[in-house]
């Protein structure tokens, strides 16, 4: 099961935000699943350091590098570097 499929099931369960422990757990699950779905980094023209593509995380605006890994070090968001025209 992919993160997208799991997120769809969580959404179908619904969130009744009334401060119950169940609702808090569902919110945390949803947040964790959303971070696993890769998003494109925000890249401004000319953002390269020694042939390494760099940009900003689409969620927290933290600096991300194509050579480091596929996750933002600041917030944990999965980063999708595919189709990179570097």
MORA-V673264 format. One record per run of one state. SS is the DSSP state (a for helix, b for strand, c for the rest). FROM is the first residue (numbers start at 1). TO is the last residue. Records with the same first field share a line. If there is no record, write none. Layout:
BEGIN
SS = FROM-TO, FROM-TO
END
This chain:
BEGIN
c = 1-2, 14-20, 37-38, 41-41, 43-47, 50-51, 57-62, 66-70, 72-77, 81-86
a = 3-13, 21-36
b = 39-40, 42-42, 48-49, 52-56, 63-65, 71-71, 78-80
END
